[in-house]
Amino acid sequence: MEVTKQRLVFLFSFAALIPSLWADIAEFDEVWKQRAEQAWKNALEAYEPMPENVTSNLNYNVNKALLKGRANKTRAFEGVTTNSTRRNLRGNHKKYIGPCMATNPIDRCWRCRKNWARNRKQLANCVLGFGHKTEGGKQGGYYLVTDNSDDNVLNPRPGTLRHAVIQKEPLWIIFAHDMNIKLSQELIVQSKKTIDGRGANVHIAYGAGITLQFVDNVIIHNLHIHHIRKSSGGLIRDSVDHYGFRTVGDGDGISIFGSTNIWLDHLSMSECEDGLIDAIQGSTAITISNCHFTHHNDVILLGASDSYSRDKLMQVTVAFNHFGKELIQRMPRCRWGFFHVVNNDYTHWKMYAIGGSQHPTIISQGNRFIAPNDPWAKEITNRNYAPESVWRHWVWRSEGDLFMNGAFFRTSGPPAPPHLKYNKLQMIKAKPATFVRRLTRFSGALNCKKRVKC
């Protein structure tokens, strides 16, 4: 009943909020209005009123995968709890050259199978967390990208990545060979797409970034995204039957705007002009997993405005990622919603790791936090725009985390918030942080070869 009331309130207020949804759209025409309306309906449908059910399911699969791994004698990847484990001090971990190992439940679902390239769409069955319903282009055909150029954003050439992502039907997009793609303008992706970089070494770099605006069901997998720059804007085609004028792009690696059912997996990201990943303006049902982040200031922003209350419906899982060298802050920085940060490896930060404002619920489970040597940067958490008398009621919990080199997590809120209705029989705890090195061992883009276990 409460969820129904909430939906009615948001639907009645939709028209008044349209101007705030324009983003980089210079002309919010009828097509964009329809997309915005449909996107909000998608968000309401994707919203999980009992988010602990999702976190419990993820935790159950983590434990199941680890138990199976023990049976297969993969204990060599157990985490070690000494300070010498900072990925061989500050991220320089050695490249693994042994037999294929899938060390977390997402990877165990598809990796280490010789026929992965003949059964690529198996990947769509593997997502866990709040993005667990994401199918991407599973129901469509394959599109082979053969051309790395991007010199015509109004009429993209067939065979290019831009031509692939503007198609209206579901597509599973793959690459013919290694590519360096310099986007001349933001790459605006339509719904029901999978961008699958396995089998090729694909870099999106030294140009504009990727935009997911008012779309649903998108998977982005196994890409290198780095050195993204602001785009100049102009006329850009965003679907086969629509184009419009865009303003200057911010320079985000991936911008998720008013979109649902999004899965970002096995990405290597660094050095973008703005954020590596931004998810804002009513986006929800998102999983960010198995990524490797390095060399950046504002890493992940989840919610961009303290006044945009629609982000109360934002639900995001951040799992099995490695936050590595030369990172400064926002891993993630959250507003309003519910955020499950589980079994990540935080080996570097210069200001703080996890922050937020506008009373987000943050559940940190089984992460490893290794603080920098700076005595003023030991605290993991950072709260903004609220005095302690206010933020002490925010629900920020730490369960099974490992704190090293003086790191500490400032918790807040009641120990078992009644409005979350946690059930101890359902809420299976995440694996302790001593397992994190194993769970995140293969984060980032993988070097997958056809007919060889990935």
Buried (B, 14 or more C-beta within 10 A) or exposed (E): EEEEEBBEEBEEEBEEBEEEBBBBBEEBEEBBBEBBBBBBBBBBBBBBEBBBEBBBBBBBBBBEBBEEBEEEEBEEBBBEEEEEBBBEEBBEBEEEEEEBBBBBBBBBBBBEBEEBBEEBBBBBEBBBBBBBBBBBBBBBEEBEBEBBBBEEBEEBEEBBBBBBBBBEBBBBBBBEEEBEBBBBBBBBBBBBBBBBBBBBBBBBBBBBBBBBBBBBBBBBBBBBBBBBBBBEBBEBBBBEEBBBEBBEBBBBBBBBBBBBBBBBBBBBBBBBBBBBBBBBBBBBBBBBBBBBBBBBBBBBBBBBBBEBBBBBBBBBBBBBBBBBBBBBBBBBBBBBBBBBBBBBBBBBBEBBBBBBBBBBBBBBBBBBBBBBEEEEBBBBBBBEEBEEEEBBEBBBBBBBBBBBEBBBBBBBBEEEEEEBBBEEEBBBBBBBBBBBBBBBBBBBBBEBEEEEBB
